[in-house]
Amino acid sequence: MPIILAVAEQRDGQLRRVSLEVVSAARKVADAVGAEVHALLIAGGNTATLAGELGGHGADKVLAGESAALAQYAPEPYARAVADAAKGAWAVFFAADSVGRDLAPRVAARLDAPLASDATALAVEGGELVVTRPIYGGRIFAKVSLQGEPRIVSVRPNIFRPEPNARAGAVEALPLAATSDRVKVREVKATQGTKLDVAEAPIVVSGGRGMKGPENWPMLEALAAAIGPKAALGASRAVVDAGWRPHAEQVGQTGKTVSPQLYMAIALSGAMQHLAGMRGSKTIVAINKDPDAPIFKVADFGIVGDAFEIVPRLTEEIKAKR
């Protein structure tokens, strides 16, 4: 039976949400081609618990490698382990995040295999895997099929939703080569504070260049605070490039992809590159004084007006209702 290998990620001993998205995407394709899904997980420990989560989302088997030295991502040993496990697989799925963007090409090079990155849709046509992915900065979406095995694909985060699909999730130990590598991870410095990651927040309050400067961001912070702890701040590329906000808040083609329940685009025109990162939002609310701003074409609700007048009033109304 064909095998689709889904490469899972953990951080600080916890399975990342994007790993469940990758396994769920692999499960759908596997059902279409009559394949099994094998999830590969490398962690410092606790693999049995994490394997249960992967099995609950469609993994028939979990290849678990435990090594205290590999609790954090390390390019060479990870690429070696994945490439060894991928030999003979029909396809290999990664997340198109910071780890997957580095790891997938390394594995493809080791196996001399075809790679399609940043997939936004997957389909099986005539027994072949067809990958939809953005090109030209997200202005066009191309459909490509991969010739050769294994087919290597990285899927964009927050596009394929995790779906419970209980399978055996049988755990099999994955041997890890104990060889020294040229690159060693000495330290990982986390972002200070406990702010919610914009990529995982159910509500995003995002600002654009129309906010005029970093000194006006407290207005958006006040709105997010009024909404509650599930709201995170986002920003357009122009804002980040200007140094007004940190790159961790950037939403768009060159930033993070989000799919919150509510996305509030404030003083943000909605360039194609930005829309590529937030189209999956369930409800989009736009506030912009330009009635022809592209953001209104994708918005569910729009207010044409001055954000500096509307946002403070909206914040007060939310506070009153809460």
C-alpha positions as CSV (number, residue, x, y, z in Angstrom):
1,M,0.0,0.0,0.0
2,P,1.3,3.5,-0.8
3,I,2.5,5.6,2.1
4,I,2.2,9.4,2.6
5,L,4.7,10.7,5.2
6,A,3.5,13.7,7.2
7,V,6.3,15.5,9.0
8,A,5.1,16.8,12.4
9,E,6.6,19.5,14.5
10,Q,6.8,20.0,18.3
11,R,7.9,22.9,20.3
12,D,8.9,22.7,24.0
13,G,7.4,19.2,24.1
14,Q,4.0,20.3,22.7
15,L,2.7,19.4,19.3
16,R,2.3,22.4,17.0
17,R,-1.2,23.0,15.6
18,V,0.2,23.1,12.1
19,S,1.3,19.5,12.5
20,L,-2.4,18.5,12.8
21,E,-3.1,20.5,9.7
22,V,-0.4,18.6,7.8
23,V,-1.7,15.2,9.0
24,S,-5.3,16.1,8.1
25,A,-4.2,17.2,4.6
26,A,-2.3,14.0,4.2
27,R,-5.3,11.9,5.3
28,K,-7.5,13.4,2.7
29,V,-5.1,12.7,-0.1
30,A,-4.4,9.2,1.3
31,D,-8.1,8.4,1.2
32,A,-8.2,9.4,-2.4
33,V,-5.3,7.2,-3.5
34,G,-5.8,4.3,-1.1
35,A,-2.7,5.1,0.9
36,E,-1.6,5.0,4.6
37,V,-0.5,8.1,6.5
38,H,2.7,7.7,8.5
39,A,3.5,10.7,10.7
40,L,7.1,11.4,11.6
41,L,7.9,13.1,14.9
42,I,11.3,14.0,16.4
43,A,11.3,15.2,20.0
44,G,13.2,15.2,23.2
45,G,10.6,13.0,24.8
46,N,6.9,12.5,25.5
47,T,6.4,11.1,22.0
48,A,3.7,8.6,23.1
49,T,1.4,11.4,24.2
50,L,2.1,13.4,21.0
51,A,1.6,10.3,18.9
52,G,-1.9,9.9,20.3
53,E,-2.8,13.4,18.9
54,L,-1.4,12.5,15.5
55,G,-3.3,9.3,15.4
56,G,-6.5,11.1,16.4
57,H,-6.2,13.2,13.2
58,G,-5.5,10.5,10.7
59,A,-2.1,8.9,11.2
60,D,-2.1,5.2,10.8
61,K,1.4,5.0,12.2
62,V,3.7,7.4,14.0
63,L,7.5,7.1,13.5
64,A,8.8,8.6,16.8
65,G,12.4,9.5,17.3
66,E,13.5,10.6,20.7
67,S,16.7,12.5,21.4
68,A,17.5,15.1,24.0
69,A,20.0,16.6,21.5
70,L,17.2,17.1,18.9
71,A,14.5,18.6,21.1
72,Q,15.1,21.7,19.1
73,Y,15.1,21.8,15.3
74,A,18.6,21.1,13.8
75,P,18.8,21.1,10.0
76,E,21.2,18.3,9.2
77,P,20.1,15.5,11.5
78,Y,16.4,16.3,10.9
79,A,16.9,16.3,7.1
80,R,18.8,13.0,7.3
81,A,16.1,11.4,9.5
82,V,13.3,12.5,7.3
83,A,15.0,11.5,4.0
84,D,15.7,8.0,5.4
85,A,12.1,7.6,6.5
86,A,10.8,9.0,3.2
87,K,12.5,6.4,0.9
88,G,9.8,4.5,-0.9
89,A,7.0,6.9,0.1
90,W,4.4,8.1,-2.4
91,A,4.5,11.6,-1.0
92,V,5.9,13.6,1.9
93,F,4.1,16.6,3.4
94,F,5.6,19.4,5.4
95,A,4.3,22.6,6.9
96,A,5.3,25.7,4.9
97,D,6.5,27.4,8.1
98,S,10.0,28.5,9.2
99,V,11.0,24.9,9.9
100,G,9.3,23.4,6.8
101,R,10.7,26.0,4.4
102,D,14.2,25.1,5.5
103,L,13.7,21.3,5.9
104,A,11.6,20.4,2.8
105,P,14.2,21.6,0.2
106,R,17.0,19.8,2.1
107,V,15.0,16.5,2.0
108,A,14.2,17.0,-1.7
109,A,17.8,17.5,-2.6
110,R,18.9,14.4,-0.7
111,L,16.3,12.3,-2.5
112,D,16.5,14.1,-5.8
113,A,12.8,14.5,-5.6
114,P,10.3,17.1,-6.9
115,L,9.1,19.8,-4.6
116,A,6.0,22.1,-4.6
117,S,6.0,24.6,-1.8
118,D,3.4,26.7,-0.1
119,A,0.4,24.6,-1.3
120,T,-3.1,26.2,-0.8
121,A,-5.1,23.3,-2.2
122,L,-4.5,19.6,-3.0
123,A,-6.3,17.3,-5.3
124,V,-5.9,13.9,-6.9
125,E,-6.7,13.8,-10.6
126,G,-6.1,10.7,-12.7
127,G,-4.1,9.2,-9.8
128,E,-1.7,12.2,-9.8
129,L,-1.3,14.7,-7.0
130,V,-2.2,18.2,-8.2
131,V,-0.9,21.1,-6.1
132,T,-2.3,24.6,-6.2
133,R,0.3,27.2,-5.1
134,P,0.7,31.0,-5.5
135,I,3.2,32.5,-7.9
136,Y,4.1,36.1,-8.8
137,G,3.6,37.3,-5.2
138,G,0.2,35.7,-4.9
139,R,-1.2,37.4,-8.0
140,I,-1.7,34.1,-9.8
141,F,-2.3,30.5,-8.6
142,A,-0.7,27.7,-10.5
143,K,-1.7,24.1,-10.6
144,V,1.3,21.7,-10.8
145,S,1.7,18.0,-10.8
146,L,4.9,16.4,-9.6
147,Q,6.7,13.7,-11.6
148,G,8.7,11.2,-9.6
149,E,8.6,9.8,-6.1
150,P,8.4,10.8,-3.4
151,R,6.4,13.9,-4.2
152,I,7.4,16.5,-1.7
153,V,4.9,19.2,-0.7
154,S,4.8,21.9,1.9
155,V,1.3,23.2,2.8
156,R,0.6,26.7,3.9
157,P,-0.4,27.1,7.6
158,N,-4.0,27.9,8.5
159,I,-5.3,26.6,5.1
160,F,-6.0,23.0,5.8
161,R,-8.0,22.7,9.0
162,P,-7.2,20.0,11.6
163,E,-10.0,17.4,11.5
164,P,-10.4,14.6,14.0
165,N,-10.2,11.3,12.1
166,A,-9.2,8.5,14.6
167,R,-6.8,6.0,13.3
168,A,-4.5,3.4,15.0
169,G,-1.6,5.8,15.4
170,A,0.6,2.8,16.2
171,V,4.0,4.0,17.5
172,E,7.2,2.8,15.9
173,A,10.6,3.8,17.1
174,L,12.6,5.9,14.6
175,P,16.4,5.3,14.9
176,L,18.3,8.6,14.9
177,A,21.9,8.6,13.7
178,A,24.3,9.8,16.4
179,T,26.7,11.6,14.2
180,S,28.2,15.0,14.8
181,D,27.0,17.8,12.5
182,R,28.6,21.0,11.3
183,V,25.7,23.1,12.7
184,K,24.7,22.9,16.3
185,V,21.8,24.7,18.0
186,R,23.3,26.5,21.1
187,E,20.4,28.5,22.2
188,V,16.8,29.4,21.2
189,K,15.7,32.9,22.3
190,A,11.9,33.2,22.5
191,T,10.1,36.5,22.0
192,Q,9.7,38.4,25.2
193,G,6.3,38.6,26.8
194,T,3.2,36.3,26.5
195,K,1.5,37.9,23.5
196,L,-0.8,35.7,21.5
197,D,0.8,34.6,18.1
198,V,-1.1,36.3,15.3
199,A,-1.1,33.1,13.3
200,E,-3.0,31.2,16.0
201,A,-5.3,34.0,17.3
202,P,-9.1,33.6,16.8
203,I,-9.4,37.4,16.4
204,V,-6.9,39.6,14.7
205,V,-6.9,43.5,14.7
206,S,-4.6,44.5,11.9
207,G,-3.4,47.9,10.9
208,G,-1.9,49.4,7.8
209,R,0.0,52.4,6.6
210,G,-3.0,54.6,7.1
211,M,-2.3,54.5,10.8
212,K,0.3,57.2,10.0
213,G,2.9,56.1,12.6
214,P,3.8,53.8,15.5
215,E,2.6,56.5,17.9
216,N,-1.0,55.7,16.9
217,W,-0.8,51.9,17.5
218,P,-2.1,52.2,21.1
219,M,-5.5,52.9,19.5
220,L,-5.4,49.4,18.0
221,E,-4.0,47.9,21.2
222,A,-6.9,49.4,23.1
223,L,-9.4,47.9,20.6
224,A,-7.8,44.5,20.9
225,A,-7.8,44.8,24.7
226,A,-11.5,45.7,24.7
227,I,-12.3,42.6,22.6
228,G,-10.5,40.3,25.0
229,P,-7.5,38.0,25.5
230,K,-8.2,36.1,22.3
231,A,-7.4,39.1,20.1
232,A,-3.9,39.6,18.6
233,L,-2.4,42.5,16.7
234,G,-1.4,42.2,13.0
235,A,0.2,44.6,10.5
236,S,0.8,45.0,6.8
237,R,4.2,44.6,5.2
238,A,4.5,48.4,4.7
239,V,4.1,48.9,8.4
240,V,6.7,46.3,9.3
241,D,9.1,47.6,6.7
242,A,8.8,51.1,8.1
243,G,9.8,49.7,11.5
244,W,6.5,50.6,13.2
245,R,5.7,47.0,14.3
246,P,7.8,43.8,14.7
247,H,8.0,41.2,11.9
248,A,6.2,38.7,14.1
249,E,3.0,40.6,13.5
250,Q,3.2,40.8,9.7
251,V,0.3,39.2,7.9
252,G,0.7,38.4,4.2
253,Q,2.6,36.7,1.5
254,T,6.0,37.4,3.1
255,G,4.6,37.3,6.6
256,K,2.2,34.9,8.4
257,T,-1.0,33.3,7.1
258,V,-4.0,33.7,9.4
259,S,-7.5,32.2,9.4
260,P,-9.2,33.7,12.4
261,Q,-12.9,33.8,13.2
262,L,-12.7,37.6,12.9
263,Y,-10.2,39.8,11.0
264,M,-10.3,43.5,11.4
265,A,-8.4,45.4,8.7
266,I,-8.0,49.0,9.8
267,A,-6.5,51.7,7.6
268,L,-5.2,48.9,5.5
269,S,-5.7,49.1,1.7
270,G,-5.6,45.4,1.0
271,A,-2.7,44.8,-1.4
272,M,-2.7,41.4,-3.2
273,Q,0.3,40.2,-1.0
274,H,-1.6,41.0,2.2
275,L,-4.9,39.4,1.0
276,A,-2.9,36.2,0.3
277,G,-2.3,35.9,4.0
278,M,-5.8,36.5,5.4
279,R,-8.3,35.4,2.8
280,G,-9.1,32.3,4.9
281,S,-10.6,34.5,7.7
282,K,-14.2,33.6,8.5
283,T,-15.4,37.2,8.9
284,I,-13.6,40.2,7.6
285,V,-14.3,43.8,8.8
286,A,-12.7,46.7,7.0
287,I,-12.3,50.3,8.0
288,N,-10.9,52.6,5.4
289,K,-11.5,56.1,4.2
290,D,-11.0,55.1,0.6
291,P,-14.2,53.6,-0.8
292,D,-12.2,52.0,-3.6
293,A,-9.7,50.2,-1.4
294,P,-9.2,46.6,-2.5
295,I,-9.9,45.4,1.0
296,F,-13.6,46.1,0.6
297,K,-13.8,43.5,-2.2
298,V,-13.1,40.7,0.3
299,A,-14.7,42.3,3.4
300,D,-18.0,40.9,4.9
301,F,-18.6,44.3,6.6
302,G,-17.0,47.6,5.6
303,I,-17.0,51.1,7.0
304,V,-15.9,54.0,4.8
305,G,-14.5,56.6,7.1
306,D,-11.6,57.9,9.2
307,A,-10.2,55.2,11.4
308,F,-9.1,57.8,14.0
309,E,-12.7,58.7,14.6
310,I,-14.3,55.2,14.2
311,V,-11.9,53.0,16.2
312,P,-12.1,54.9,19.5
313,R,-15.9,54.9,19.3
314,L,-16.0,51.2,18.4
315,T,-13.7,50.5,21.3
316,E,-16.0,52.3,23.7
317,E,-19.0,50.5,22.4
318,I,-17.4,47.1,22.9
319,K,-16.4,48.0,26.4
320,A,-20.0,49.1,27.2
321,K,-21.4,45.8,25.8
322,R,-18.9,43.7,27.7
